[in-house]
Amino acid sequence: MKTDDLVTLLAQDAAPVPAAAASRRLWLALVCSLPLSLLIMQAGYGMRGDLWRVMALPMLWVKLAVSLCVAAAGLLMVRRLASPGVGPGRAGWLAVVAVGLLWALAVWRWIDMPQTVRMPALMGQTWRTCVVNIGLIGLPVFVAAFWMLRGMAATRPRRAGAAAGLLAGGAGATVYALHCPELTAPFLATWYVLGMLLPVAAGAVLGPRLLRW
């Protein structure tokens, strides 16, 4: 059989993939995984009892805004990278700008605060567990994002895996914020950012192995 005939035969029953297939699969992954992340947070740590009171504090909203921006950037990048030949686009800048603003705020607060309170503001009460907790709570989203990508046609597996990690890190940090008592900018700029970067690094390592065609 000639090559042209073989290609024609293979293409006879081919049908185009619906344009919204990636979006539907991604939202399905989130709908299934986010409740699991909330369950891990509630069962393992519990929502902070004074959440309604601290909602009046600006730093709570800063913490949530940064983590949501990181998650949104990851979401947009995963959606793009699920399609063959498509790059991550400019969505990553959303995470870069959000983290950059948090770091600028942390530096300003560090310079402005007395030297005696600098280390307590940086280390907080939970620096030993914060990074791991964010990664653990974001794990269901991490797995679901990889499931979504494996069912699509990502041609940049390392970048796709890193984007899945970015989505998971942002989602994990957002959910963990409902428990975490830390509200100082130096702490958030250090430990929260590291917690969100951990899944990114894991995704970049696992992407070429798990997302290869």
Rosetta silent file (secondary structure, phi, psi, omega in degrees, C-alpha in Angstrom):
SEQUENCE: MKTDDLVTLLAQDAAPVPAAAASRRLWLALVCSLPLSLLIMQAGYGMRGDLWRVMALPMLWVKLAVSLCVAAAGLLMVRRLASPGVGPGRAGWLAVVAVGLLWALAVWRWIDMPQTVRMPALMGQTWRTCVVNIGLIGLPVFVAAFWMLRGMAATRPRRAGAAAGLLAGGAGATVYALHCPELTAPFLATWYVLGMLLPVAAGAVLGPRLLRW
SCORE:     score description
SCORE:     0.000 S_00000001
   1 L     0.000  133.684  178.873    0.000    0.000    0.000 S_00000001
   2 L   -72.291  156.783 -178.280    1.281    3.412   -0.945 S_00000001
   3 H   -60.047  -43.077 -179.125    1.838    6.013    1.731 S_00000001
   4 H   -62.470  -38.728  178.876   -0.812    8.347    0.289 S_00000001
   5 H   -66.485  -39.034  178.965   -3.364    5.538    0.263 S_00000001
   6 H   -64.049  -44.564  178.602   -2.563    4.670    3.891 S_00000001
   7 H   -61.470  -41.652  178.880   -2.993    8.292    5.000 S_00000001
   8 H   -63.578  -41.614  179.432   -6.311    8.502    3.151 S_00000001
   9 H   -63.968  -42.768 -179.630   -7.525    5.289    4.759 S_00000001
  10 H   -67.857  -29.017 -175.409   -6.588    6.433    8.261 S_00000001
  11 H   -90.511   -3.347 -175.542   -8.245    9.793    7.745 S_00000001
  12 L   -59.450  -44.207 -176.303  -11.548    8.483    6.418 S_00000001
  13 L   -99.695   11.347 -178.353  -13.282    8.308    9.791 S_00000001
  14 L   -72.531  137.879  178.619  -11.455   11.185   11.410 S_00000001
  15 L  -127.491  143.596 -179.346  -13.641   13.833   12.959 S_00000001
  16 L   -65.332  142.993  176.352  -12.559   17.219   14.290 S_00000001
  17 L   -73.850  131.146  179.452  -12.270   17.549   18.046 S_00000001
  18 L   -53.890  140.683 -175.246  -14.908   19.969   19.365 S_00000001
  19 L   -61.438  -29.784 -177.007  -13.396   23.382   20.042 S_00000001
  20 L   -93.952    8.325 -175.851  -14.707   23.382   23.614 S_00000001
  21 H   -61.278  -44.042 -179.042  -13.507   19.848   24.435 S_00000001
  22 H   -64.838  -42.546 -179.785  -10.447   21.039   26.355 S_00000001
  23 H   -63.712  -43.831  179.567  -12.439   23.613   28.308 S_00000001
  24 H   -62.820  -42.380 -178.953  -15.127   21.084   29.240 S_00000001
  25 H   -67.302  -36.847  179.862  -12.543   18.538   30.332 S_00000001
  26 H   -67.892  -44.930  179.134  -10.657   21.156   32.360 S_00000001
  27 H   -65.751  -35.119  175.334  -13.778   22.372   34.167 S_00000001
  28 H   -62.227  -41.732  178.583  -14.761   18.774   34.874 S_00000001
  29 H   -61.394  -41.399 -179.431  -11.327   18.230   36.413 S_00000001
  30 H   -69.913  -42.107 -179.611  -11.767   21.295   38.626 S_00000001
  31 H   -61.476  -34.288 -179.560  -15.317   20.422   39.675 S_00000001
  32 H   -82.107  -29.560 -171.641  -14.135   16.994   40.789 S_00000001
  33 H   -95.706  -35.130 -177.699  -10.871   18.053   42.450 S_00000001
  34 H   -61.678  -41.559  175.028  -11.604   21.319   44.258 S_00000001
  35 H   -59.385  -33.692  177.286  -14.109   19.737   46.674 S_00000001
  36 H   -66.995  -38.895  176.721  -11.412   17.181   47.545 S_00000001
  37 H   -63.348  -42.533  176.987   -8.974   19.995   48.294 S_00000001
  38 H   -63.381  -37.634  178.979  -11.567   21.631   50.540 S_00000001
  39 H   -66.065  -41.828  177.497  -12.153   18.290   52.254 S_00000001
  40 H   -61.509  -43.968  179.704   -8.419   17.829   52.906 S_00000001
  41 H   -62.355  -46.670 -175.958   -8.235   21.327   54.368 S_00000001
  42 H   -69.929  -41.809 -177.807  -11.274   20.871   56.579 S_00000001
  43 H   -73.829  -36.613 -175.111  -10.429   17.349   57.752 S_00000001
  44 H   -89.887  -28.239 -173.173   -6.721   17.944   58.263 S_00000001
  45 L  -130.357  -41.555 -178.590   -6.607   21.513   59.507 S_00000001
  46 L    88.300  142.682  177.301  -10.066   23.049   59.827 S_00000001
  47 L   -70.217  138.919 -177.225  -11.272   26.447   58.755 S_00000001
  48 L   -62.674  136.171 -173.734  -10.070   29.183   61.077 S_00000001
  49 L   -67.661  -24.865 -177.983  -12.747   30.046   63.608 S_00000001
  50 L  -102.528   27.639 -175.911  -12.312   33.801   63.324 S_00000001
  51 H   -58.167  -41.259 -179.125  -12.513   33.894   59.527 S_00000001
  52 H   -63.610  -34.122  179.416  -15.452   36.291   59.550 S_00000001
  53 H   -72.184  -44.073 -177.089  -13.541   38.699   61.767 S_00000001
  54 H   -74.853   -9.511  175.784  -10.327   38.644   59.754 S_00000001
  55 L   -63.438  -16.632  177.045  -12.284   39.241   56.547 S_00000001
  56 L   -82.867   -6.988 -177.751  -12.117   42.897   57.531 S_00000001
  57 L   -92.210  129.035 -177.095   -8.288   42.817   57.331 S_00000001
  58 H   -58.798  -34.350 -175.034   -6.776   43.843   53.968 S_00000001
  59 H   -66.462  -26.350  174.769   -3.956   41.258   54.130 S_00000001
  60 H   -62.992  -42.275 -178.969   -6.438   38.387   53.972 S_00000001
  61 H   -72.933  -30.705  173.513   -7.670   39.709   50.648 S_00000001
  62 H   -63.485  -46.000  179.616   -4.106   40.265   49.462 S_00000001
  63 H   -59.407  -46.113 -179.651   -3.339   36.632   50.271 S_00000001
  64 H   -68.033  -40.030 -177.911   -6.443   35.412   48.443 S_00000001
  65 H   -63.938  -43.051 -179.697   -5.928   37.742   45.477 S_00000001
  66 H   -64.468  -47.596 -178.352   -2.347   36.591   44.858 S_00000001
  67 H   -66.233  -35.908  177.312   -3.177   32.896   45.089 S_00000001
  68 H   -68.677  -37.129  176.079   -6.251   33.312   42.870 S_00000001
  69 H   -63.562  -41.250  177.317   -4.178   35.172   40.268 S_00000001
  70 H   -63.445  -44.781  178.940   -1.643   32.328   40.272 S_00000001
  71 H   -63.047  -42.022  179.656   -4.435   29.766   39.910 S_00000001
  72 H   -63.851  -40.548  177.102   -6.053   31.763   37.091 S_00000001
  73 H   -61.666  -44.868  177.637   -2.741   31.990   35.251 S_00000001
  74 H   -62.153  -40.511  179.575   -2.274   28.248   35.571 S_00000001
  75 H   -60.415  -48.013 -179.424   -5.822   27.623   34.390 S_00000001
  76 H   -65.449  -38.195 -179.536   -5.375   29.702   31.240 S_00000001
  77 H   -69.832  -41.390  177.593   -1.996   28.147   30.499 S_00000001
  78 H   -61.520  -43.273  179.668   -3.257   24.583   30.937 S_00000001
  79 H   -59.384  -42.055 -179.329   -6.178   25.337   28.616 S_00000001
  80 H   -71.728  -46.356 -174.326   -3.828   26.611   25.912 S_00000001
  81 H   -72.042  -11.134  176.155   -1.129   23.970   26.297 S_00000001
  82 L   -71.573  -18.314 -179.217   -3.699   21.173   26.029 S_00000001
  83 L   -94.049  140.775 -177.319   -3.951   21.942   22.315 S_00000001
  84 L   -65.136  134.960  175.531   -1.211   20.712   19.945 S_00000001
  85 L    76.255    5.775 -178.019    1.288   23.318   18.845 S_00000001
  86 L  -101.591  133.828  179.692   -0.104   26.029   21.128 S_00000001
  87 L   -85.497  179.352 -177.350    2.186   27.866   23.528 S_00000001
  88 L   -73.794  -13.735 -178.655    1.396   29.093   27.033 S_00000001
  89 L    72.585 -157.154 -176.252    0.600   32.619   25.863 S_00000001
  90 L  -104.022    8.263 -176.761    0.964   35.590   28.156 S_00000001
  91 L   -61.885  -28.792 -179.740   -1.172   34.327   31.028 S_00000001
  92 H   -58.556  -26.244  179.391    1.950   33.580   33.058 S_00000001
  93 H   -64.901  -26.329  177.004    2.483   37.311   33.466 S_00000001
  94 H   -60.665  -43.888  177.606   -0.616   37.417   35.654 S_00000001
  95 H   -68.880  -41.326 -179.104    1.166   35.227   38.201 S_00000001
  96 H   -62.024  -44.603 -178.869    4.455   37.103   37.792 S_00000001
  97 H   -66.552  -43.366 -179.240    2.818   40.490   38.385 S_00000001
  98 H   -61.699  -47.105  179.536    0.795   39.243   41.363 S_00000001
  99 H   -67.524  -38.215  178.208    3.834   37.690   43.040 S_00000001
 100 H   -61.451  -42.436  177.619    5.962   40.709   42.156 S_00000001
 101 H   -65.467  -37.772  177.043    3.495   43.069   43.823 S_00000001
 102 H   -63.941  -42.180  178.366    3.416   40.831   46.885 S_00000001
 103 H   -65.016  -38.807  176.948    7.206   40.899   47.051 S_00000001
 104 H   -62.751  -41.316  177.008    7.218   44.688   46.702 S_00000001
 105 H   -64.581  -40.387 -179.846    4.752   44.920   49.564 S_00000001
 106 H   -64.332  -42.403  179.080    6.868   42.527   51.641 S_00000001
 107 H   -64.003  -43.615  179.114   10.039   44.546   51.082 S_00000001
 108 H   -61.443  -45.133  179.724    8.256   47.767   51.985 S_00000001
 109 H   -66.698  -37.672  179.267    6.808   46.256   55.143 S_00000001
 110 H   -61.719  -44.584  179.482   10.206   44.711   56.053 S_00000001
 111 H   -67.894  -35.832 -173.948   11.950   48.081   55.793 S_00000001
 112 H   -78.693  -26.298 -174.303    9.166   49.870   57.657 S_00000001
 113 L   -84.662  153.658  176.720    8.858   47.485   60.619 S_00000001
 114 L   -60.239  149.541 -176.538   11.141   47.532   63.688 S_00000001
 115 H   -61.525  -30.187 -177.212   14.077   45.140   63.507 S_00000001
 116 H   -68.927  -20.870 -177.842   12.829   43.195   66.528 S_00000001
 117 H  -107.356    2.887 -177.606    9.681   42.044   64.735 S_00000001
 118 H   -64.629  -50.926 -178.251   11.195   41.292   61.343 S_00000001
 119 H   -65.655  -42.383  174.266   12.009   37.630   61.951 S_00000001
 120 H   -58.926  -36.810  178.891    8.664   36.859   63.623 S_00000001
 121 H   -68.903  -32.244  179.603    6.933   38.468   60.635 S_00000001
 122 H   -78.259  -43.520 -174.012    9.001   36.363   58.231 S_00000001
 123 H   -88.288  -28.922 -179.381    8.805   33.018   60.031 S_00000001
 124 L    58.394 -151.909  178.031    5.336   33.305   61.548 S_00000001
 125 L  -105.656  -14.746 -168.735    3.993   30.291   63.425 S_00000001
 126 L  -127.831   23.299 -175.999    3.710   27.816   60.557 S_00000001
 127 H   -62.628  -27.246 -178.902    6.768   28.226   58.331 S_00000001
 128 H   -69.920  -26.467 -172.924    7.764   24.588   58.889 S_00000001
 129 H  -115.813  -13.569 -172.126    4.501   23.241   57.477 S_00000001
 130 H   -58.144  -49.927 -175.679    3.137   25.932   55.158 S_00000001
 131 H   -61.131  -46.492 -179.255    4.879   24.820   51.962 S_00000001
 132 H   -66.445  -39.233 -179.156    3.944   21.147   52.403 S_00000001
 133 H   -62.537  -42.593  178.405    0.366   22.002   53.387 S_00000001
 134 H   -62.354  -44.029  178.660   -0.201   24.027   50.228 S_00000001
 135 H   -63.636  -40.678 -179.338    1.182   21.212   48.099 S_00000001
 136 H   -66.947  -44.715 -179.566   -0.917   18.585   49.860 S_00000001
 137 H   -67.039  -33.017  178.535   -4.157   20.554   49.590 S_00000001
 138 L   -82.204   -3.969 -176.112   -3.461   21.276   45.918 S_00000001
 139 H   -58.774  -44.007  177.885   -2.675   17.622   45.140 S_00000001
 140 H   -58.989  -38.774  178.053   -6.196   16.708   43.903 S_00000001
 141 H   -67.507  -38.300  177.734   -6.098   19.637   41.466 S_00000001
 142 H   -59.396  -49.323 -179.395   -2.597   18.601   40.368 S_00000001
 143 H   -64.644  -43.446 -178.917   -3.744   15.053   39.594 S_00000001
 144 H   -64.645  -38.551  179.002   -6.926   16.251   37.886 S_00000001
 145 H   -65.869  -38.884  176.253   -5.012   18.719   35.705 S_00000001
 146 H   -66.651  -38.675  175.968   -2.652   15.958   34.571 S_00000001
 147 H   -59.834  -43.535  178.817   -5.667   13.726   33.840 S_00000001
 148 H   -61.188  -46.549 -177.409   -7.115   16.504   31.705 S_00000001
 149 H   -66.863  -36.013 -179.971   -3.858   17.003   29.809 S_00000001
 150 H   -65.773  -26.230  178.567   -3.343   13.270   29.212 S_00000001
 151 L   -87.013   -1.124  179.804   -6.707   13.159   27.461 S_00000001
 152 L  -110.762 -147.393 -173.692   -5.787   16.009   25.129 S_00000001
 153 L  -137.324   52.423 -179.919   -2.863   16.573   22.778 S_00000001
 154 L   -65.700  129.255  179.042   -0.246   18.641   24.590 S_00000001
 155 L  -106.174   -0.272  175.294    2.928   18.908   22.536 S_00000001
 156 L  -123.766   74.878 -170.196    4.919   20.795   25.181 S_00000001
 157 H   -62.340  -36.064  179.715    4.761   18.338   28.068 S_00000001
 158 H   -66.276  -45.746  178.637    7.226   20.087   30.357 S_00000001
 159 H   -67.039  -38.713  178.927    5.465   23.425   30.065 S_00000001
 160 H   -64.280  -41.720  177.411    2.068   21.758   30.338 S_00000001
 161 H   -64.306  -40.649  177.238    3.144   19.945   33.498 S_00000001
 162 H   -64.486  -38.657  178.054    4.488   23.163   35.000 S_00000001
 163 H   -65.265  -39.861  175.600    1.209   24.926   34.151 S_00000001
 164 H   -60.838  -39.969  176.537   -0.728   22.138   35.857 S_00000001
 165 H   -66.007  -36.211  178.037    1.484   22.670   38.906 S_00000001
 166 H   -64.844  -43.770  176.458    0.853   26.416   38.782 S_00000001
 167 H   -60.749  -45.801 -179.431   -2.894   25.811   38.771 S_00000001
 168 H   -66.046  -40.669  179.170   -2.594   23.337   41.641 S_00000001
 169 H   -63.904  -44.082  177.552   -0.305   25.606   43.653 S_00000001
 170 H   -64.997  -42.356  178.869   -2.619   28.580   43.312 S_00000001
 171 H   -65.606  -42.996  179.205   -5.693   26.511   44.123 S_00000001
 172 H   -62.385  -41.124  179.099   -3.976   24.877   47.100 S_00000001
 173 H   -67.280  -37.017  178.909   -2.859   28.243   48.476 S_00000001
 174 H   -64.280  -45.902 -179.667   -6.348   29.695   48.056 S_00000001
 175 H   -68.881  -41.680 -179.845   -7.991   26.850   49.962 S_00000001
 176 H   -63.390  -28.337 -179.948   -5.250   26.771   52.606 S_00000001
 177 L   -61.936  -22.830  178.663   -5.773   30.509   53.193 S_00000001
 178 L   -72.481  -14.002  176.951   -9.140   29.656   54.771 S_00000001
 179 L  -110.084  -39.344 -168.737   -7.197   27.956   57.586 S_00000001
 180 L   -60.708  132.451  179.524   -3.812   29.686   57.689 S_00000001
 181 L   -86.539   -6.075 -173.343   -3.365   32.257   60.481 S_00000001
 182 L   -79.855  132.696 -179.067   -0.466   34.062   58.787 S_00000001
 183 L  -136.345   11.739  179.634   -1.157   37.554   57.437 S_00000001
 184 L   -90.159  140.909 -177.146    2.238   39.271   57.250 S_00000001
 185 H   -60.961  -42.911  178.284    3.568   40.202   53.824 S_00000001
 186 H   -59.767  -39.259  178.227    7.128   38.829   54.403 S_00000001
 187 H   -63.919  -48.860 -176.679    5.698   35.431   55.392 S_00000001
 188 H   -64.166  -40.636 -178.423    3.350   35.262   52.405 S_00000001
 189 H   -66.925  -23.485 -178.744    6.011   36.434   49.947 S_00000001
 190 H   -97.688  -63.567 -169.313    8.355   33.679   51.122 S_00000001
 191 H   -80.515  -37.421  175.895    6.473   30.605   52.280 S_00000001
 192 H   -66.153  -42.410  179.718    3.279   30.947   50.255 S_00000001
 193 H   -64.611  -42.091  176.148    5.243   31.566   47.096 S_00000001
 194 H   -62.329  -39.462  177.896    7.463   28.546   47.803 S_00000001
 195 H   -62.646  -35.124  178.120    4.347   26.480   48.454 S_00000001
 196 H   -79.268  -26.396  178.853    2.940   27.464   45.068 S_00000001
 197 H   -78.688  -25.334 -179.117    6.255   26.859   43.297 S_00000001
 198 H   -58.041  -49.115  176.578    6.630   23.326   44.655 S_00000001
 199 H   -65.073  -29.584  177.514    3.864   21.873   42.410 S_00000001
 200 H   -62.737  -46.182  178.518    5.265   23.857   39.467 S_00000001
 201 H   -63.551  -42.463  178.741    8.633   22.149   39.876 S_00000001
 202 H   -63.222  -40.985  179.240    6.973   18.749   40.306 S_00000001
 203 H   -65.649  -38.574  178.592    4.864   19.321   37.208 S_00000001
 204 H   -65.207  -33.483  178.366    7.863   20.326   35.119 S_00000001
 205 H   -75.420  -42.966 -174.804    9.638   17.103   36.128 S_00000001
 206 H   -81.315  -23.935 -176.548    6.643   14.813   35.663 S_00000001
 207 H   -53.711  -53.434 -179.526    5.298   16.429   32.490 S_00000001
 208 H   -62.613  -22.877 -178.718    7.752   14.838   30.012 S_00000001
 209 H   -88.135  -38.124 -173.486    7.195   11.432   31.628 S_00000001
 210 H   -98.627  -19.494 -176.107    3.426   11.419   32.052 S_00000001
 211 L  -108.371    8.195  178.925    2.277   13.593   29.144 S_00000001
 212 L   -72.209  139.986 -179.788    4.406   12.063   26.410 S_00000001
 213 L   -70.029    0.000    0.000    2.421   10.697   23.497 S_00000001
